């Protein structure tokens, strides 16, 4: 238990968690955009909607997913650093 409460350990776990949060969120949002592109193309191929390009759908989606992924990772890292700071101040 004492080993887990060490600030260095908390920071390292926070870094790993922040990276994992970024990867998971970014991947999820990019996957959803790819599904959206495929659905829109199916509609277009059926003659029921306008054709779209991959770039039209994916460029903004990748930018958005990276931004939200970074924000998610940043929240995890900030929380971990706050916990590490607090753990370091314990008597």
C-alpha positions in Angstrom: 0.0 0.0 0.0 2.8 2.4 0.9 4.4 1.7 -2.5 1.2 2.6 -4.3 0.9 6.0 -2.5 4.4 7.2 -3.6 4.0 10.3 -5.7 6.4 9.0 -8.4 4.2 5.9 -8.8 1.1 8.0 -9.0 2.6 10.2 -11.7 3.7 7.2 -13.7 0.3 5.6 -13.5 -1.3 8.9 -14.4 0.9 9.2 -17.5 -0.1 5.7 -18.6 -3.8 6.4 -17.9 -3.6 9.7 -19.8 -2.1 7.9 -22.8 -4.7 5.2 -22.6 -7.5 7.7 -22.4 -6.2 9.6 -25.4 -5.9 6.4 -27.5 -9.3 5.0 -26.5 -11.2 8.3 -27.1 -9.4 9.1 -30.3 -9.9 5.6 -31.7 -13.5 5.5 -30.7 -14.4 8.8 -32.3 -12.4 8.0 -35.5 -14.2 4.7 -35.8 -17.5 6.4 -35.4 -16.6 8.8 -38.2 -15.6 5.9 -40.5 -19.0 4.3 -39.8 -20.7 7.6 -40.6 -18.8 7.8 -43.9 -19.7 4.3 -44.8 -23.4 5.0 -44.1 -23.4 8.2 -46.0 -21.8 6.5 -49.0 -24.4 3.7 -48.9 -27.1 6.4 -49.0 -25.4 8.1 -51.9 -24.9 4.9 -53.8 -28.6 4.2 -53.4 -29.3 7.5 -55.1 -30.9 8.9 -51.9 -28.3 11.5 -51.0 -25.2 13.4 -52.1 -21.9 11.7 -52.5 -19.2 12.4 -50.0 -15.5 12.0 -50.1 -13.4 10.3 -47.4 -11.6 13.6 -46.8 -14.9 15.5 -46.4 -15.9 13.3 -43.5 -12.6 12.1 -42.0 -10.4 15.2 -41.9 -12.7 17.1 -39.5 -13.4 13.9 -37.6 -9.7 13.1 -37.1 -9.1 16.7 -35.9 -12.0 16.5 -33.5 -11.1 13.1 -32.2 -7.5 14.2 -31.5 -8.7 17.4 -29.8 -11.2 15.5 -27.6 -8.7 12.7 -27.0 -6.0 15.2 -25.8 -8.6 16.9 -23.5 -9.5 13.5 -22.1 -5.9 12.5 -21.5 -5.3 16.0 -20.0 -8.1 15.5 -17.5 -6.7 12.1 -16.4 -3.2 13.5 -16.1 -4.3 16.6 -14.2 -6.2 14.5 -11.7 -3.3 12.2 -11.3 -0.9 15.0 -10.7 -3.2 16.6 -8.2 -3.4 13.3 -6.3 0.4 12.9 -6.5 0.9 16.5 -5.2 -1.5 15.8 -2.3 0.2 12.4 -1.5 3.6 14.2 -1.4 2.3 16.7 1.1 1.1 14.1 3.6 3.0 14.1 6.9 
